[in-house]
Every structure is written in structure tokens, then in C-alpha cells.
Amino acid sequence: MSAWLRRCAAPILAVLAVTAAGCGGLLPTPPQRQLYRVTAVTRFPTDLPSAHGPVLIVGSVAAPGGIDTARIALSHTPVSIDYYGGAEWTDRAPTLVHDALIDSLENSGAFAAVAADSLSISGNYRLEPELRDFEAVYDSPNGPPRAQVAIMLKLVRLPAQTIVAQTLLRDQEPAAANAIPQVVAAINTALDKVLQQAVTWTASNAALSPSRR
């Protein structure tokens, strides 16, 4: 490079170096997403059957596209759906509910064994869950929402693949405030009550009695 080129290039390189160094302090820090999870049920009615019950297989949780996501859903009208910004579930909502349902069924002690359908384990019955609602519903523009959870359950006798019982379980819980931590807490409370209903309904179902297996 000639002396003239070196003299012209030096100021330009100096400006580029200063600009690059300054960018590190000017760029905003990306916002941190808050991650939330759900919990399984650990307390049950004292009159549930003992662990001499059947082997129960739990199918994957079906869900509509609007809630088949890791985003935390909300609704302002019966025909709309949106999502909270800056916060998500730790996994897709159906996966979280599936894992919590299996853990709750296991915690009940009412079954000889509980396993996910994906494990290819033989069982006496399969529980087919469908997540119908899993969102915060706003009835007013300014007030806190209510958490809404609904799960449809079908009990299938194996290996005949016959549906022997089905039920729709629902619960709604008001959020203490219009803030994501309180909304998540309300959704967890509603799910906890629905899971407890699910365990009780499944374990006490007349179709599972030894005379009807």
C-alpha cells in the first residue's frame, strides 16, 4: 500500500474501530423471558381404590392449535385468542398437562402402574385426554382475568379399543391481579382441581371394577 493510501485509510479505520466499540454499550439487553411450569396433584380423597387396580396407559394430550403452544394464552372474546408477551410455559401446554396428569395418577396410588402411551407398554386401559381450555379469560378490559381449564377424558378398554366411559372436567379460578405471576397461579390452581377430578373419576370408574374387566 502506498504512503498516500495509508494516510487516507488510517482515519477511516479509526472511526470504524470507535463505532464498533461503542455499539456494545448502545445495543439494549434482550429482555429475559419468564418461564413457568405446572404442578401435579399430591393430595387425594382417602377413599380412592388401592394400588391393586389396573395398569393404565395415558395417551398424548390432544389440543386445538391456539393452546398447543408454549405461549401463555389469553382471550378477550369467545372467538379471539392472544398471548402474553415476555412469558412462556417451559414446554407446550399439552405436554405439561400430560406429564402432570401422569404424575398425579401415579401419586394417587390407585393403579398397579401408570405409563405414557409412547413407552409401548401393555395395559388394561388407556386414558385419552383432550385439552379443551387452558387460558386466561378477560371479562372486562381493566380487571384481572379468570383462569379457565377444561379436559375431556375418554377411558378405553384394551386390547378391544372400546370406549367405556368419558367425561368433561372443568374449573375456573379468578386471578388475584392482572399480572402474569398471578394469572399463572390461577391457571395452576384450576389445573390442580381438574387433575384431582380426573384422578378421582378414573380411579373410581365403574368400568374398572374387576367384574367388568
Secondary structure, DSSP 4 states (H G I P E B T S, - for coil): --HHHHHHHHHHHHHHHHHHHHHHHHSPPPPPPEEE---------TTS--TTS-EEEEPPPB--TTTSSSEEEEESSTT--EEEEEEEESS-HHHHHHHHHHHHHHHHT-SSEEEEGGG----SEEEEEEEEEEEEE-SSSSS--EEEEEEEEEEEETTTTEEEEEEEEEEEEE-SSSSHHHHHHHHHHHHHHHHHHHHHHHHT-GGGSGGG-
